[in-house]
């Protein structure tokens, strides 16, 4: 199955060295992906089919190919439930060459954070006043 970023106007992602940070501006939650989780995200964003991503990474998994494949399925379901990705039509691949893991790929995990939720949910057009921006209107 192929996936796209769920709502490109609400979900934004950026790579920082070996970490992917994803912000969902509809929920105000941001996510951190590293290791195999970051590679899976990059593979899916490059239009690789989920089975291709699994086949590429599983031979180098520390937990073994079957356990790794099952954890990838759970990981992708978690991304979909969080509203970060959605099923998409098949299309041409982009560029994706996974980094070589040191000691094998660990099982992918999603770390989510809501500590900046109020700030990420601010509307810079409507949440302004003479006091300036950002100005949170509690109501």
Secondary structure, 3 states (H helix, E strand, C coil): CEEEECCCCCEEEEEECCEEEEEECCCCEEEEEECHHHHHHHHHHCCCCHHHHHHHHHCCECCCHHHHHHHHHHHHHHHHHCCCEEEECCCCCCCCCCCCCCCCECCCCCEEECCCHHHHCCCCCCCCECCECCCCCCC
